[in-house]
């Protein structure tokens, strides 16, 4: 029987940055898509989001208008002399490190330009590129299934409606049900996210008020480091506000639901008694006494199961230590949208997801694991660097360019070639297993000590076999 030549129907679950990014990339190629969102409207909850050069490149490769609109809302360091810094590393103790002779470590690159935005502003830009009617609100998915008889995926919604589509891309976040649909039957131990043994307090301060307390330090991105504590602060909202994220390393497991938990204000302030008095004042005035637990997905064995695929936090939720999580979601969106743009029939979806998984998963999972390792460094708990701020700064300046300057154009070319190879004949499991291995190394090893990203890439020189076609059902 000749393969179908009908363009597949694509459903995206979730209208966050990953879901909207994928839709933008698909629509630019005139690939129809529908987004199903459980909420009544777009969710603007959140504060600052940092985006590196790789994220901006992904935007431009998906849709140049996306990149241009983001350029209008992005905020960098307010001091032009510090535009090339991701952040300055300072001590959190009284004097901000000066008592020990540390006057700041500059983390960045001459080619790097700091870029961040309020999540609400970023989503506003992305929404403007999505035609009306593309997003279906109040459509919370309660059940996903892939029956043995016939291809396709069934989605059941809380209102009782059931639809069948050719494929589903789960962009429903770290707690989304699509992860269970992909991993539940084969890797049940990897469905739930893992507590990263840290939580954060968040706050937003008017920039002028912050400057009145801590001076010009508030104008540019800073990371104040202390044993098992950290404080990130950077401008957002066109430079009118400073976003504050205070990190606490936790020696205990997180008990109960994976949600923010209110605590007494006195308990929160007690976390910072060894900090500089100016940081303590900012905590008193602007931090909210809510503990936000940080969970992540350090191990995700596959990003797809037959016709269901994961993207963004549902695949590789990360701690924010490198400000790289959103950028990895946009890299996902770029590559998957380009591959799906090549798909001429539902029969080719398996090959599309296999290529996406083979290229994106090693790099994204490497970023997840490395971000956790970086958090340990910034807590001054690294077994080698300890409290040596210079070594910490040097390591960051060596590591971050591997994220920032990754060749996304090469990824797209590699994905295109790989997809064409796999679809040049009728693709079945035997064909795939006999295909000559194709290298998908993500980063080039630069020294004898490989980072988590490099180690992940090194073990990914063969294509992942197509997922076994098995029924998947999830509830709630």
Residue pairs with C-beta under 8 A, 6 or more apart in sequence:
3 345
3 347
3 348
3 426
4 345
4 346
4 347
5 344
5 345
6 345
6 346
7 31
7 32
7 343
7 344
7 345
8 166
8 167
8 343
8 345
8 346
8 349
9 32
9 34
9 165
9 166
9 167
10 26
10 31
10 32
10 33
10 34
10 165
10 166
10 167
10 168
10 169
10 340
11 33
11 34
11 35
11 36
11 153
11 155
11 163
11 165
11 167
11 168
11 169
12 19
12 22
12 23
12 33
12 34
12 35
12 36
12 168
12 169
12 171
13 19
13 35
13 36
13 141
13 155
13 168
13 169
13 170
13 171
13 172
13 176
13 178
14 35
14 36
14 37
14 170
14 171
14 172
14 173
14 176
14 314
15 35
15 37
15 39
15 42
15 43
15 135
15 171
16 43
16 123
16 171
16 173
16 312
16 313
17 49
17 119
17 122
17 123
17 126
17 312
17 326
17 329
17 330
18 171
18 311
18 312
18 313
18 314
18 329
18 330
18 332
18 333
19 35
19 37
19 169
19 171
19 172
19 311
19 312
20 35
20 123
20 126
20 127
20 129
20 130
21 58
21 62
21 126
21 329
21 330
21 332
21 333
21 334
22 33
22 169
22 171
22 311
22 332
22 333
22 336
22 337
23 33
23 35
23 130
23 134
24 62
24 63
24 66
24 126
24 129
24 130
24 333
24 337
25 62
25 63
25 333
25 334
25 336
25 337
25 338
25 341
26 32
26 33
26 337
26 340
26 341
27 33
27 129
27 130
27 131
27 134
28 62
28 63
28 337
29 337
29 338
29 341
31 337
31 340
31 341
33 134
34 134
34 135
34 136
35 130
35 134
35 135
35 136
36 135
36 136
36 139
36 141
36 155
36 157
37 135
37 136
37 137
37 138
37 139
38 138
38 139
38 140
38 141
38 158
39 137
39 138
40 137
40 138
41 137
42 123
42 127
42 135
43 123
44 119
44 120
44 123
45 119
46 118
46 119
46 120
47 118
47 119
47 202
47 204
47 236
47 243
47 245
48 116
48 117
48 118
48 119
48 234
48 236
48 243
48 245
49 116
49 117
49 118
49 119
49 122
49 326
50 86
50 114
50 115
50 116
50 234
50 320
50 323
50 326
51 70
51 74
51 115
51 116
51 117
51 323
51 326
51 327
51 330
52 86
52 112
52 115
52 323
52 324
52 327
52 400
52 403
52 404
53 111
53 112
53 113
53 404
53 405
54 327
54 331
54 403
54 404
54 405
54 406
54 408
55 115
55 326
55 327
55 330
55 331
56 67
56 70
56 115
57 408
58 327
58 330
58 331
58 333
58 334
58 408
59 66
59 67
59 70
59 330
60 66
60 67
61 334
61 408
61 409
61 412
62 330
62 333
62 334
62 337
63 129
65 129
66 125
66 126
66 129
69 125
69 128
69 129
70 117
70 122
70 125
72 125
73 117
73 121
73 122
73 124
73 125
73 238
74 115
74 116
74 117
75 115
75 116
75 117
75 235
75 236
75 237
75 238
75 239
76 83
76 113
76 114
76 115
76 116
76 235
77 83
77 85
77 114
77 219
77 220
77 221
77 234
77 235
78 207
78 219
78 220
78 235
78 239
79 216
79 219
79 220
82 88
82 106
82 114
82 220
83 113
83 114
84 108
84 109
84 110
84 111
84 112
84 113
84 114
85 106
85 107
85 108
85 112
85 114
85 220
85 221
86 107
86 108
86 112
86 114
86 221
86 323
86 396
86 400
87 107
87 108
87 220
87 221
87 222
87 223
87 232
87 234
88 104
88 105
88 106
88 107
88 220
88 221
88 222
88 223
89 104
89 105
89 106
89 107
89 222
89 223
89 225
89 389
89 392
89 393
89 396
90 96
90 97
90 102
90 104
90 105
90 217
90 222
90 223
90 224
90 225
91 97
91 98
91 100
91 102
91 224
91 225
91 226
91 389
92 224
92 225
92 226
92 229
92 230
92 231
92 274
92 275
92 276
92 279
93 99
93 226
93 274
93 275
93 276
94 275
94 276
94 277
95 276
96 217
96 224
96 276
97 103
97 104
97 389
102 389
105 389
105 390
105 392
105 393
106 393
107 223
107 393
107 396
107 397
107 400
108 114
108 397
109 397
109 400
109 401
109 404
111 405
112 404
114 221
114 234
116 221
116 234
116 235
116 236
116 243
116 323
117 236
118 236
118 237
118 241
118 243
121 237
138 159
139 157
139 158
139 159
139 161
140 157
140 158
141 155
141 156
141 157
141 158
141 172
141 177
141 178
142 156
142 157
142 158
142 475
142 476
143 154
143 155
143 156
143 473
143 474
143 475
144 153
144 154
144 155
144 156
144 168
144 177
144 178
144 181
144 308
144 472
144 473
144 474
145 153
145 154
145 156
145 471
145 472
145 473
146 152
146 153
146 154
146 181
146 305
146 306
146 307
146 308
146 469
146 470
146 471
146 472
147 154
147 471
148 469
148 470
148 471
151 166
151 307
151 346
151 347
152 164
152 165
152 166
152 307
152 346
153 164
153 165
153 166
153 167
153 168
153 307
153 308
154 162
154 163
154 164
155 162
155 163
155 164
155 165
155 168
156 162
157 163
166 307
166 346
166 349
167 307
167 308
167 309
167 346
167 349
168 178
168 181
168 307
168 308
168 309
169 308
169 309
169 310
169 311
169 336
170 176
170 177
170 178
170 179
170 181
170 182
170 308
170 309
170 310
170 311
170 314
171 178
171 311
171 312
171 314
172 178
172 314
173 312
173 313
173 314
173 317
174 193
174 258
174 295
174 297
174 313
174 314
174 317
175 193
175 258
176 313
176 314
177 474
177 475
177 476
178 308
178 310
178 314
178 474
179 191
179 310
179 314
179 315
180 191
180 474
181 305
181 308
181 472
181 473
181 474
182 302
182 303
182 304
182 305
182 308
182 309
182 310
182 472
183 190
183 191
183 300
183 301
183 302
183 305
184 191
184 472
184 474
185 305
185 470
185 471
185 472
186 301
186 302
186 305
186 468
186 470
187 301
187 302
190 297
190 299
190 300
190 301
193 258
193 295
193 296
193 297
193 317
194 295
194 296
194 297
194 298
195 250
195 253
195 254
195 293
195 294
195 295
196 294
196 295
196 296
196 319
196 372
196 375
197 249
197 250
197 251
198 247
198 248
198 249
198 250
198 293
198 294
198 319
198 375
198 379
199 247
199 248
199 250
199 254
199 291
199 292
199 293
199 294
200 245
200 246
200 247
200 248
200 291
200 292
200 294
201 245
201 246
201 248
201 268
201 271
201 283
201 287
201 288
201 289
201 290
201 291
201 292
202 243
202 244
202 245
202 246
202 287
202 288
202 290
202 292
203 244
203 246
203 282
203 283
203 286
203 287
203 288
204 236
204 241
204 242
204 243
204 244
204 286
205 218
205 241
205 242
205 244
205 282
205 285
205 286
206 240
206 241
206 242
207 218
207 219
207 235
207 239
207 240
207 241
207 242
209 285
210 218
210 233
210 242
210 282
210 286
211 218
211 219
213 278
213 281
213 282
213 285
214 278
214 279
214 282
218 233
218 235
218 242
219 235
220 234
220 235
221 232
221 233
221 234
221 235
222 231
222 232
222 233
222 234
223 230
223 231
223 232
223 233
223 378
224 230
224 231
224 232
224 233
224 275
224 276
224 279
225 378
225 379
225 380
225 389
225 392
226 274
226 275
226 380
227 379
227 380
227 381
227 387
228 248
228 249
228 379
228 380
228 381
229 246
229 247
229 248
229 249
229 271
229 272
229 274
229 275
229 379
230 246
230 247
230 375
230 378
230 379
231 244
231 245
231 246
231 247
231 275
231 279
232 243
232 244
232 245
232 246
232 247
232 320
233 242
233 243
233 244
233 245
233 282
234 242
234 243
235 241
235 242
235 243
236 242
236 243
244 282
244 286
244 287
245 320
246 271
246 272
246 283
246 287
247 375
247 378
247 379
248 271
248 291
249 375
249 379
249 381
254 293
254 295
258 293
258 295
259 293
260 290
260 291
260 292
260 293
261 290
261 291
261 293
262 289
262 290
262 291
263 289
263 290
263 291
264 289
265 289
267 289
268 283
268 287
268 289
269 280
269 283
269 284
272 279
272 280
272 283
273 280
275 283
294 319
294 320
295 317
296 317
296 318
296 319
296 368
296 371
296 372
297 313
297 315
297 316
297 317
297 318
297 365
297 368
298 365
298 368
298 369
298 372
299 365
300 310
300 315
300 316
300 361
300 365
302 357
302 361
302 464
302 467
303 309
303 310
303 311
303 315
303 353
303 356
303 357
303 360
303 361
304 310
304 353
304 354
304 356
304 357
304 467
305 467
305 470
305 472
306 350
306 467
306 468
306 469
306 470
306 472
307 346
307 349
307 350
308 472
309 336
309 353
309 356
311 329
311 332
311 333
311 336
312 328
312 329
312 332
312 333
313 325
313 329
315 332
315 361
315 364
316 328
316 361
316 364
316 365
316 367
316 368
317 325
317 368
318 324
318 325
318 328
318 367
318 368
318 371
318 372
319 325
319 368
319 371
319 372
319 375
320 371
321 371
321 372
321 374
321 375
321 378
322 367
322 370
322 371
322 374
322 399
322 400
322 403
324 367
324 371
324 403
325 367
325 371
327 403
328 363
328 364
328 367
331 360
331 363
331 364
331 406
331 408
331 411
332 356
332 360
332 364
334 408
334 411
334 412
335 356
335 359
335 360
335 408
335 411
335 412
335 415
336 352
336 356
336 360
338 412
338 415
338 416
339 352
339 355
339 356
339 415
339 416
339 419
340 352
342 348
342 352
342 416
342 419
342 420
343 349
343 352
347 427
348 419
348 423
348 427
350 427
350 466
350 467
351 419
351 422
351 423
351 427
351 432
351 466
352 419
353 467
354 422
354 432
354 463
354 464
354 465
354 466
355 415
355 418
355 419
355 422
355 463
356 415
357 464
358 418
358 440
358 460
358 463
358 464
359 411
359 414
359 415
359 418
359 440
359 442
361 460
361 464
362 440
362 442
362 456
362 457
362 459
362 460
363 406
363 442
363 443
363 453
363 456
363 457
365 456
366 442
366 443
366 451
366 452
366 453
366 454
366 455
366 456
366 457
367 403
367 452
367 453
369 452
369 456
370 399
370 451
370 452
370 453
373 452
374 396
374 399
376 382
377 385
377 392
377 395
377 396
378 392
380 386
380 387
380 392
382 392
384 391
385 391
385 392
385 395
398 446
399 451
402 443
402 446
402 451
402 453
402 454
403 453
406 442
406 443
414 440
418 438
418 440
418 463
421 435
421 438
422 431
422 432
422 435
422 463
425 431
427 466
429 465
429 466
432 463
432 465
432 466
433 465
435 463
437 461
437 462
437 463
438 462
438 463
439 461
440 457
440 460
440 461
440 463
441 457
441 458
441 460
441 461
442 453
442 456
442 457
442 460
443 451
443 453
443 454
443 457
444 454
445 454
445 458
446 454
450 458
